[in-house]
């Protein structure tokens, strides 16, 4: 008789373990939006020039930036990440860059990706030139990443992103935005 309750607990424990994995964007079965409209502007597969030291002007306080707030509030996750790898992939005349990212800190959002994940810059990304010319300087660099999963026409999913400077004001702006819009 003592074994019977334990036998009943096993499926419950397995179910609880599966729910523990459900926090990642890849593990959750949920309806995803199409990558269109406003989402293309917010999750533009781009690296802000200031994040790699290419802006001559001092950037404005991110707490007043409506895009920072909106990205944090509608994204699946806002994270501090470090670029682990950059891989160039060639498809005919086009070059795609895959950035291997590792999460340093979860700043907020309901569906963070796995601790290590990959994002892709397509040949039309506004940041292809940054990656091509500063590849060695980008590997090992940290950023604030805004990420969101979208559905493709064939039903597969893809992750789109925006990388901002990894600064205390940027992280503070994200945290503030998440407090204003808890999920």
Backbone as a ProteinNet text record, in pm:
[ID]
protein_1_A
[PRIMARY]
XXXXXXXXXXXXXXXXXXXXXXXXXXXXXXXXXXXXXXXXXXXXXXXXXXXXXXXXXXXXXXXXXXXXXXXXXXXXXXXXXXXXXXXXXXXXXXXXXXXXXXXXXXXXXXXXXXXXXXXXXXXXXXXXXXXXXXXXXXXXXXXXXXXXXXXXXXXXXXXXXXXXXXXXXXXXXXXXXXXXXXX
[TERTIARY]
80.7	0	85.2	199.9	286.8	341.2	355.3	410.4	306.4	184.4	82.4	81.7	82.6	89.1	215.5	327.7	450.5	434.5	368.9	346.6	257	161.1	75.6	149.9	249	325.5	419.7	468.5	566.6	516.8	394.4	348.7	334.5	292.9	280.9	416.7	518.5	652.8	707.6	682.1	726.5	655.9	527.4	452.8	506.3	539.5	595.7	730.2	811.6	941.8	923	824.7	799.3	754.4	672.9	630	746.7	842.9	961.2	1038.5	1032.2	1100.5	1017.6	892.7	803.1	835.5	927.2	961.9	1036.1	1097.7	1172.7	1079.7	1112.5	1028.2	1017.2	1123.2	1120.1	1036.5	1017.7	946.6	796.9	753.1	614.1	536.8	425.7	337.6	232.4	244	154	136.7	27.3	11	112.1	176	275.7	225.6	262.1	221.6	310.1	262.9	344.3	440.6	553.3	653.3	613.9	535.4	484.6	450	428.5	382.4	480.4	428.3	507.6	618.8	596.1	696.3	827.2	818.7	938.7	1024.9	961.7	1035.9	1093.5	1016.6	1060.3	1169.8	1153.3	1247.1	1310	1396.8	1449.8	1577.6	1616.4	1739.9	1858.3	1867.6	1970.3	2046.2	2166.3	2250.7	2260	2225.2	2236	2382.7	2414.4	2554	2618.4	2543.4	2598.2	2644.2	2583.9	2618.9	2758.8	2811.2	2947.1	3039.5	2997.6	3082	3088.9	2988.1	2991.9	2917.6	2860	2789.9	2880.2	2887.4	2969.1	2893.8	2762.3	2679.6	2652.9	2634.9	2597	2449.7	2418.2	2278.5	2189.2	2062.3	1965.3	1941	1885.5	1852.3	1748.7	1780.3	1687.2	1553.5	1547.6	1420.6	1315.5	1357.6	1263.8	1239.5	1298	1286.7	1164.5	1065.9	941.9	967.2	1067.3	1096.5	1152.6	1237.2	1290.1	1174.1	1086.6	971.3	882	852.1	762.8	827.2	956.8	1026	1021	1046.5	1045.4	905.7	804.1	668.5	602.6	636.6	571.2	660.1	786.2	877.4	855.7	910.8	908.5	1004.5	1115.4	1214	1306.3	1354.9	1460.9	1573.3	1693.2	1803.9	1934.1	2023.4	2162.6	2228.7	2294.1	2356.1	2500.8	2577	2712.9	2720.4	2786.1	2805	2917.4	2885	2983.1	3051.2	2971.3	3024.3	2954	3022.4	2961.7	3000.9	2899.8	2923.3	2862.8	2942.9	2892.8	2844.8	2725.3	2667.5	2640.6	2682.9	2665.6	2556.7	2467.6	2362	2363.4	2440.9	2459.8	2533.4	2481.3	2548.6	2520.5	2425.1	2385.1	2466.8	2496.3	2563.7	2474.5	2453	2378.2	2478.7	2454.8	2541	2458.8	2509	2445	2527.3	2460.1	2524.6	2482.4	2579.8	2553.3	2556.5	2443.3	2429.8	2414.4	2465.3	2449.3	2391	2285.4	2218.8	2306	2326.5	2396.6	2296.8	2183.3	2081.8	1947.3	1844.2	1707.7	1649.9	1621.8	1568.3	1416.1	1352.1	1206.7	1148.7	1024.4	952.9	908.4	793.9	734.7	793.4	864.6	910.6	1057.4	1149.9	1291.5	1337.2	1432.5	1487.4	1577.2	1631.6	1727.7	1844	1925.6	2038.3	2134	2158.4	2236.5	2142.5	2144.5	2056.3	2122.3	2066.9	2123.9	2021.5	2069.5	1988	2059.1	1982	2037.2	2014.9	2121.4	2112.4	2109.2	1999.7	1988.9	2066.8	2080	2159.7	2103.8	1976.2	1916.5	1908.5	1964.3	1965	2048.2	2003.1	2081.6	2216.6	2236.7	2359.6	2459.1	2432.9	2527.2	2666.1	2673.8	2803.4	2875.5	2801.4	2860.9	2923.9	2849.2	2900.3	3017.8	3006.1	3113	3243.2	3234.1	3353.6	3405.7	3319.9	3360.7	3346.7	3347.2	3324.1	3410.8	3541.1	3630.8	3599.4	3555.6	3523	3387.7	3300.2	3166.5	3167.8	3249.9	3257.9	3312.1	3238.4	3274.5	3206.9	3144.6	3078	2938.6	2894.8	2760.5	2665.7	2539	2432	2307.1	2212.8	2076.8	2001.3	1943.3	1871.3	1722.1	1645.6	1500.6	1466.9	1398.6	1371.3	1222.4	1178.2	1040.6	1033.1	957.1	936.4	816.8	828.8	722.7	701.7	584.6	554.1	584.9	639.1	663.5	541.1	526.2	410	398.4	512.5	506.2	480.5	461.3	431.6	551.5	673.1	792.2	798.4	888.3	903.1	1041.9	1053.1	1182.7	1191.1	1311.8	1335.5	1391.7	1327.4	1378.4	1420.8	1506.7	1572.4	1609.1	1652.6	1714.4	1819.1	1942.5	2049.5	2081	2080.6	2106.6	2231.3	2283.7	2401.8	2374.5	2471.3	2460.5	2513	2423	2457.8	2360.3	2399.2	2308.6	2180.8	2188.7	2063.5	1971.3	2027.3	1944.5	1873.3	1947.9	1888.1	1783.2	1811	1715.1	1587.1	1602	1485.4	1399.4	1463.2	1389	1314.3	1383	1318.2	1199.3	1217.4	1110.1	991.1	1018.8	912.2	836.1	907.9	843.9	756.8	796.8	716.1	587.7	593.7	476.3	378.3	426.9	344.9	368.4	331.5	356.3	267.1	322.3	243	220
-119.1	0	125.7	122.5	239.9	274.5	175.8	202	266.9	242.9	296.8	450.2	520.8	666.4	715	647	686.7	669.7	562.7	539.9	649.3	694.6	802.9	935.8	953	1077	1089.3	979.5	984	1066.4	1041.4	1123.7	1271.2	1298.1	1437.6	1505.7	1434.5	1491.8	1515.2	1420.5	1439.7	1558.8	1573.8	1688.3	1818.5	1820.5	1941.5	1974.4	1873.2	1896.7	1954.8	1904.3	1957.3	2102.7	2136.2	2274.8	2364.1	2313.5	2391.9	2431.4	2352.1	2383.2	2477.6	2496.5	2573.4	2721.4	2768.6	2909.9	2951.5	2859.8	2897.9	2910.7	3003	3028.2	2904.5	2823.3	2706.5	2594.4	2591.1	2481.4	2506.2	2627	2661.3	2651.6	2579	2571	2680.5	2783.3	2896.9	2957	3025.6	3090.8	3204.3	3209.7	3313.8	3406.7	3534.2	3628.2	3612.2	3665.2	3672.2	3789	3777.2	3884.3	3987.3	4085.3	4187.3	4312.5	4421.2	4545.6	4603	4642.7	4708.1	4616.5	4487.2	4392.5	4401.6	4429.4	4440.4	4557.8	4665.7	4781.7	4753.9	4689.6	4666.1	4560	4450.8	4338.8	4327.6	4425.2	4450.2	4374.8	4278.6	4201.6	4295.7	4392.7	4495.6	4515.1	4569.9	4609.6	4761.8	4826.3	4972.2	5011.8	5108.2	5151.8	5192.6	5255.4	5297.1	5177	5061	4940.8	4889.4	4932.3	4892.1	5013.4	5125.6	5244.8	5325.6	5316.6	5387.5	5520.4	5562.9	5691.1	5796.7	5910.1	6019.2	6100.3	6109.5	6182	6094.8	6160	6087.5	6048	5917.9	5876.4	5931	5951.5	6000.8	5895	5936.6	5845.6	5745.2	5615.3	5515.4	5509.3	5563.8	5562.9	5649.4	5742.5	5825.5	5775.2	5662.7	5607.9	5515.7	5557.6	5480.4	5342.9	5331.5	5202	5102.4	5149.9	5061.8	5007.8	5096.7	5057.6	4958	4986.5	4898.7	4762.8	4762.3	4634	4548.4	4609.7	4535.7	4482.5	4561	4524.4	4423.5	4424	4329.9	4211.9	4216.7	4107.6	3984.9	3874.4	3752	3763.5	3835	3850.3	3966.9	4026.4	4126.7	4070.8	4066.1	3996.6	4073.4	4054.7	4092.9	3967.8	3982.2	3867.6	3898.6	3793.4	3806.1	3727.6	3787.9	3720	3618	3490.7	3382.7	3353.1	3353.3	3319.4	3401.1	3417.1	3472.2	3379.2	3333.2	3242.3	3301.5	3311.1	3358.7	3238	3248.8	3144.5	3207.6	3140.2	3193.2	3115.4	3189.5	3131	3205.9	3154.3	3226.2	3355.4	3467.1	3595.3	3653.5	3594.5	3648.1	3587.4	3670.8	3624.6	3651.8	3548.6	3556.9	3542.4	3610.3	3597	3541.9	3436.1	3379.7	3420	3481.6	3521.5	3423.6	3355.5	3267.7	3351.4	3359.5	3444	3358	3408.9	3342.7	3445	3405.3	3494.9	3517.1	3643.3	3682.2	3713.8	3775.6	3814.8	3829.1	3774.1	3787.7	3914.4	4013.4	4141.5	4141.6	4047.1	4038.6	3980.1	3947.7	3889.8	3748.2	3707.2	3578.6	3455.4	3472.6	3357.4	3370	3364.2	3374.8	3253.3	3272.2	3158.5	3075.5	2967.4	2886.9	2975.5	2929.8	3009.9	3046.7	2953.3	2981.2	2967.8	3067.1	3064.6	3137.9	3122.7	3180.5	3274.1	3389.8	3481	3500.9	3537.2	3549.1	3689.2	3743.6	3868.8	3830.6	3863.1	3836	3938.5	3916.8	4006.6	4148.3	4167.4	4300.3	4366.3	4302.9	4363	4490.5	4595.1	4718.6	4702	4590.2	4570	4473	4429	4337.1	4399.7	4526.5	4594.3	4601.6	4625.3	4629.1	4494	4387	4253.5	4217.1	4244.1	4209.7	4283.3	4410.4	4491	4485	4452.4	4452.9	4316	4211.2	4076.4	4043.2	4068.2	4035.4	4117.4	4240.2	4325.6	4290	4225.8	4191.9	4063.2	3966	3841.2	3874.5	3832.1	3860.6	3984.7	4063.2	4187	4155.1	4234.1	4214	4322.3	4285.9	4372.1	4350.4	4443	4417.9	4371.7	4252.3	4193.2	4191.6	4232.7	4222.7	4115	4008.2	3897.8	3862.5	3811.6	3765.6	3659.3	3555.4	3447.9	3480.9	3441.2	3462.8	3334.3	3320.8	3203.2	3231.7	3132.7	3140.2	3086.9	3116.8	3066	2913.3	2842.1	2695.3	2639	2727.3	2682.7	2676.6	2680.3	2684.1	2818.2	2827.3	2952.6	3009.6	3140.8	3207.1	3315.3	3342.6	3440.4	3567.6	3680.4	3809.7	3888.6	3988.5	4053.4	4197.7	4266	4398	4402.8	4442.3	4452.2	4598.1	4632.8	4769.2	4767.5	4885	4889.9	4826.6	4752.2	4693.4	4795	4885.3	4988.8	4982	5039.6	5043.5	5119.9	5235.6	5305.6	5222.7	5147.2	5063.9	4955.7	4884.9	4780.1	4839	4956.2	5021.7	5059.4	5104.9	5140.5	5017.8	4904.5	4780.7	4738.3	4738.4	4698.8	4790.9	4920	5016.3	4988.9	4960.2	4931	4804.4	4705.3	4580.4	4601.7	4691.1	4720.1	4793.2	4875.2	4949.1	4859.7	4746.7	4657.8	4513.5	4478.4	4340.9	4242.3	4123.6	4018.9	3903.8
0	0	0	67.5	73.3	-64.4	-151	-284.2	-376.5	-353.1	-441.6	-444.1	-329.5	-336.3	-406.5	-386.1	-455.2	-605.6	-644.7	-787.5	-845.9	-767.6	-814.2	-819.7	-732.9	-730.6	-849.4	-902.9	-1011.8	-1130.9	-1181.3	-1293.8	-1257.1	-1132.6	-1089.7	-1085.8	-1036.7	-1032.2	-1172.1	-1262.6	-1401.5	-1464.3	-1436.7	-1488.7	-1433.9	-1305.3	-1245	-1306.1	-1333.7	-1397.1	-1536	-1608.8	-1743.1	-1735.6	-1636.7	-1621.5	-1586.5	-1514.8	-1481	-1605.1	-1709.2	-1835.3	-1921.2	-1885.4	-1970.4	-1974.5	-1895.1	-1897.1	-2021.5	-2091.1	-2210.3	-2328.9	-2417.3	-2534.5	-2621.2	-2626.9	-2713.2	-2655.1	-2522.6	-2459	-2448	-2471.2	-2448.7	-2579.6	-2574.8	-2690	-2672.4	-2751.5	-2740.5	-2878	-2902	-3032.3	-3046	-3160.1	-3186.2	-3295.8	-3287.4	-3392.4	-3516.3	-3626.9	-3748.6	-3735.6	-3802	-3799.8	-3904.6	-3861.7	-3953.3	-3874.1	-3946.5	-3885.9	-3784.1	-3671.4	-3565.6	-3514	-3512	-3462.8	-3541	-3670.4	-3753.8	-3708.9	-3664	-3614.2	-3474.7	-3390.2	-3252.6	-3243.3	-3316	-3312.8	-3451.7	-3479.1	-3613.3	-3647.2	-3564.2	-3586.7	-3606.3	-3517.6	-3530.3	-3399.5	-3415.1	-3303.2	-3307.9	-3197.8	-3195	-3208.9	-3295.8	-3311.6	-3178.9	-3090.4	-2960.3	-2877.7	-2900.7	-2824.4	-2857.9	-2972.6	-3011.6	-3023.1	-2964	-2958.6	-3086.1	-3172.6	-3300.3	-3301.7	-3192	-3188.8	-3129	-3195.1	-3144.1	-3039.8	-3055	-2958.9	-2837.4	-2725.2	-2604.4	-2619.2	-2609.7	-2626.1	-2514	-2546.3	-2448.6	-2341.1	-2229.6	-2120.5	-2170.7	-2164.1	-2216.8	-2141.2	-2020.1	-1946.3	-2015.4	-2099	-2173.6	-2314.9	-2351.2	-2485.9	-2494.5	-2571.5	-2585.1	-2647.3	-2737	-2798.5	-2696.4	-2607.4	-2502.2	-2419	-2377.9	-2296.2	-2370.9	-2496.1	-2573.1	-2599.3	-2634.6	-2656.3	-2530	-2415.6	-2289.2	-2257.5	-2285.1	-2246.2	-2339.4	-2468.1	-2560.9	-2598.7	-2562.4	-2596.1	-2510	-2555.8	-2475.8	-2358.4	-2379.2	-2272.1	-2302.4	-2194.5	-2200.5	-2114.5	-2171.4	-2106.9	-2121.8	-2028	-2049.8	-2106.2	-2221	-2288.3	-2324.7	-2346.9	-2397.5	-2528.3	-2628.6	-2756.5	-2738.5	-2758.8	-2746.2	-2879.7	-2987.4	-3119.1	-3226.6	-3338.6	-3459.6	-3573.1	-3646.6	-3758.2	-3884.1	-3988.9	-4118.4	-4198.1	-4253.8	-4339.1	-4475	-4579.9	-4715.4	-4787.4	-4851	-4932.4	-5064.6	-5159.7	-5285.5	-5257.7	-5308.2	-5284.5	-5145	-5073.5	-4943.6	-4829.6	-4730.8	-4609.7	-4490.5	-4410.4	-4285.9	-4172.5	-4063.1	-3946.4	-3830.8	-3770.4	-3652.1	-3530.5	-3433.5	-3309.3	-3200.6	-3144	-3030.8	-2904.6	-2835.5	-2717.2	-2592.2	-2481.9	-2351.9	-2254.7	-2185.6	-2091.1	-1967.8	-1934.9	-1812.9	-1701.9	-1741.3	-1643.4	-1713.7	-1653.4	-1704.5	-1643.4	-1727.5	-1679.5	-1672	-1738	-1733.3	-1859.7	-1852.7	-1966.2	-1934.2	-1989.4	-1953.8	-2023.1	-2134.1	-2211.4	-2252	-2156.3	-2193.1	-2273.3	-2363.1	-2437.3	-2345	-2398.8	-2323.9	-2281.6	-2187.7	-2139.1	-2252.8	-2343.5	-2464.1	-2583.5	-2672.6	-2788	-2903	-3021.1	-3143.1	-3207.2	-3253	-3332.7	-3466.1	-3567	-3701.7	-3757.3	-3816.3	-3891.1	-4038	-4104.2	-4246.6	-4327	-4456.5	-4540.5	-4548.4	-4515.5	-4520.1	-4382.3	-4281.4	-4148.4	-4151.8	-4083.5	-4081.2	-4009.3	-3942.4	-3865.3	-3927.7	-4049.8	-4115.1	-4124.9	-4160.5	-4171.4	-4037.7	-3931.1	-3797.7	-3765	-3787.9	-3755.8	-3845.8	-3974.2	-4068.6	-4033.8	-3997	-3972.5	-3829.5	-3734.3	-3593.1	-3526.5	-3607.5	-3556.5	-3434.7	-3443.5	-3332.2	-3207.5	-3223.9	-3109.1	-3048.1	-3125	-3076	-2994.1	-3034.9	-2957.8	-2819	-2716.9	-2578.6	-2523.1	-2609.7	-2567	-2513.1	-2415.8	-2360.3	-2411.2	-2417	-2466.8	-2383	-2393.7	-2347.3	-2471.5	-2462.6	-2575.7	-2548.1	-2648.6	-2646.1	-2748.9	-2709.3	-2800.5	-2800	-2915.8	-2927.8	-3036.5	-3009.7	-3106.6	-3195.5	-3322.3	-3420.7	-3498.4	-3558	-3637.9	-3785.2	-3852.9	-3996.7	-4071.2	-4200.1	-4274.8	-4272	-4261	-4258.4	-4118.5	-4020.5	-3885.1	-3792.9	-3849.4	-3765.1	-3693.2	-3596.4	-3522.6	-3547	-3531.4	-3542	-3436.3	-3393.1	-3288.1	-3350.8	-3322.9	-3368	-3245.9	-3267.1	-3154.6	-3185.1	-3080.9	-3090.6	-2979.9	-3013.2	-2913.8	-2885.7	-2758.1	-2710.7	-2622.3	-2588.7	-2502.1	-2365.5	-2316.1	-2181.8	-2082	-2042.6	-1945.6	-1829.4	-1717.5	-1602	-1634.2	-1703.9	-1737.6	-1828	-1921.8	-2010.9	-1930	-1845.7	-1762.3	-1668.1	-1612	-1522.1	-1598.3	-1721.8	-1803.2	-1830.8	-1857.4	-1882.3	-1755.8	-1643.4	-1517.2	-1485.3	-1507.2	-1482.6	-1574.7	-1700.9	-1796	-1755.5	-1705.4	-1664	-1540	-1451.2	-1333.3	-1371.1	-1475.2	-1519.9	-1594.1	-1643.2	-1726.1	-1684.1	-1560.7	-1516.3	-1592.6	-1618	-1686.5	-1593.2
[MASK]
+++++++++++++++++++++++++++++++++++++++++++++++++++++++++++++++++++++++++++++++++++++++++++++++++++++++++++++++++++++++++++++++++++++++++++++++++++++++++++++++++++++++++++++++++++++++

